[in-house]
């Protein structure tokens, strides 16, 4: 099974953010940027667990 690429992680997160905000039209770039920042921050966190949900803290 292949590993999910950074671009795919960002795309999934951007889509989720867009849906949470009511699927606003014409805001794709803003959601992509927000998602990219969040995904990169998660990846940079030491010992970051892959929970799939940024609101769920990593297990200790």
Backbone as CSV, one residue per row, in Angstrom:
resi,resn,N_x,N_y,N_z,CA_x,CA_y,CA_z,C_x,C_y,C_z
1,UNK,0.843,-1.173,0.000,0.000,0.000,0.000,0.890,1.237,0.000
2,UNK,0.589,2.203,-0.847,1.443,3.376,-0.958,1.136,4.394,0.133
3,UNK,2.161,5.148,0.480,2.029,6.176,1.507,1.324,7.400,0.927
4,UNK,0.540,8.063,1.751,-0.177,9.262,1.317,0.834,10.390,1.135
5,UNK,0.744,11.093,0.013,1.666,12.185,-0.260,1.268,13.431,0.522
6,UNK,2.195,14.349,0.641,1.929,15.615,1.314,0.783,16.348,0.630
7,UNK,0.795,16.363,-0.690,-0.261,17.049,-1.438,-1.633,16.445,-1.142
8,UNK,-1.689,15.125,-1.048,-2.968,14.464,-0.767,-3.455,14.789,0.645
9,UNK,-2.533,14.828,1.615,-2.901,15.196,2.987,-3.471,16.609,3.019
10,UNK,-2.820,17.517,2.294,-3.282,18.904,2.250,-4.648,18.980,1.587
11,UNK,-4.827,18.257,0.498,-6.104,18.275,-0.224,-7.249,17.787,0.672
12,UNK,-7.021,16.695,1.389,-8.048,16.141,2.279,-8.374,17.133,3.393
13,UNK,-7.346,17.732,3.981,-7.568,18.694,5.066,-8.274,19.942,4.557
14,UNK,-7.875,20.444,3.394,-8.513,21.635,2.825,-9.990,21.375,2.562
15,UNK,-10.305,20.196,2.048,-11.701,19.849,1.775,-12.507,19.797,3.070
16,UNK,-11.926,19.212,4.114,-12.617,19.129,5.406,-12.859,20.523,5.983
17,UNK,-11.864,21.394,5.907,-12.025,22.771,6.396,-13.109,23.497,5.612
18,UNK,-13.098,23.317,4.307,-14.081,23.951,3.425,-15.489,23.495,3.782
19,UNK,-15.659,22.203,4.018,-16.976,21.675,4.390,-17.423,22.205,5.748
20,UNK,-16.513,22.285,6.707,-16.843,22.785,8.043,-17.334,24.225,7.997
21,UNK,-16.815,24.989,7.056,-17.189,26.400,6.940,-18.395,26.620,6.032
22,UNK,-19.055,25.570,5.624,-20.265,25.717,4.827,-20.051,25.695,3.331
23,UNK,-18.931,25.161,2.878,-18.653,24.998,1.446,-18.720,26.313,0.673
24,UNK,-17.984,27.295,1.155,-17.961,28.617,0.529,-17.319,28.567,-0.850
25,UNK,-17.934,29.219,-1.813,-17.410,29.262,-3.181,-16.300,30.307,-3.300
26,UNK,-15.326,30.037,-4.156,-14.278,30.999,-4.472,-13.202,31.157,-3.416
27,UNK,-13.051,30.186,-2.528,-12.079,30.301,-1.439,-11.045,29.177,-1.446
28,UNK,-10.882,28.513,-2.559,-10.007,27.339,-2.620,-8.580,27.650,-2.183
29,UNK,-8.039,28.771,-2.634,-6.657,29.115,-2.283,-6.489,29.319,-0.786
30,UNK,-7.459,29.961,-0.151,-7.385,30.207,1.288,-7.413,28.895,2.072
31,UNK,-8.296,27.978,1.669,-8.383,26.699,2.365,-7.146,25.851,2.130
32,UNK,-6.593,25.908,0.929,-5.359,25.170,0.636,-4.236,25.689,1.531
33,UNK,-4.132,27.002,1.665,-3.078,27.590,2.499,-3.261,27.189,3.966
34,UNK,-4.484,27.304,4.486,-4.742,26.923,5.881,-4.397,25.454,6.110
35,UNK,-4.809,24.604,5.190,-4.551,23.172,5.325,-3.058,22.880,5.268
36,UNK,-2.358,23.542,4.369,-0.914,23.327,4.241,-0.194,23.686,5.534
37,UNK,-0.565,24.823,6.122,0.045,25.247,7.384,-0.211,24.204,8.472
38,UNK,-1.452,23.735,8.583,-1.801,22.750,9.609,-1.068,21.429,9.407
39,UNK,-1.046,20.933,8.187,-0.397,19.651,7.902,1.104,19.753,8.152
40,UNK,1.737,20.822,7.711,3.176,20.977,7.915,3.504,21.115,9.394
41,UNK,2.643,21.799,10.147,2.848,21.949,11.581,2.752,20.587,12.267
42,UNK,1.778,19.782,11.871,1.623,18.444,12.443,2.827,17.565,12.129
43,UNK,3.321,17.657,10.916,4.451,16.828,10.508,5.734,17.240,11.225
44,UNK,5.846,18.522,11.571,7.044,19.029,12.220,7.044,18.770,13.723
45,UNK,5.878,18.503,14.296,5.776,18.283,15.734,6.538,17.015,16.114
46,UNK,7.409,17.127,17.123,8.155,15.939,17.540,7.220,14.883,18.117
47,UNK,7.372,13.652,17.645,6.560,12.550,18.142,5.102,12.652,17.773
48,UNK,4.804,13.358,16.690,3.411,13.536,16.276,2.806,12.198,15.885
49,UNK,1.659,11.907,16.463,0.944,10.667,16.132,0.036,10.922,14.946
50,UNK,-0.161,9.918,14.125,-1.032,10.026,12.961,-2.449,9.638,13.364
51,UNK,-3.182,10.564,14.002,-4.539,10.262,14.443,-5.552,10.537,13.361
52,UNK,-5.200,11.394,12.389,-6.137,11.753,11.338,-7.008,12.930,11.715
53,UNK,-7.026,13.291,12.994,-7.835,14.412,13.457,-6.933,15.364,14.227
54,UNK,-6.753,16.598,13.733,-5.843,17.533,14.388,-6.319,17.958,15.770
55,UNK,-7.598,17.776,16.077,-8.134,18.183,17.366,-7.917,17.119,18.444
56,UNK,-7.543,15.917,18.030,-7.329,14.831,18.974,-5.857,14.806,19.356
57,UNK,-5.554,14.955,20.655,-4.144,14.942,21.062,-3.510,13.575,20.863
58,UNK,-2.218,13.597,20.654,-1.475,12.353,20.469,-1.475,11.561,21.771
59,UNK,-1.572,10.239,21.694,-1.538,9.423,22.915,-0.190,9.533,23.599
60,UNK,-0.200,9.447,24.911,1.030,9.586,25.693,1.532,8.241,26.110
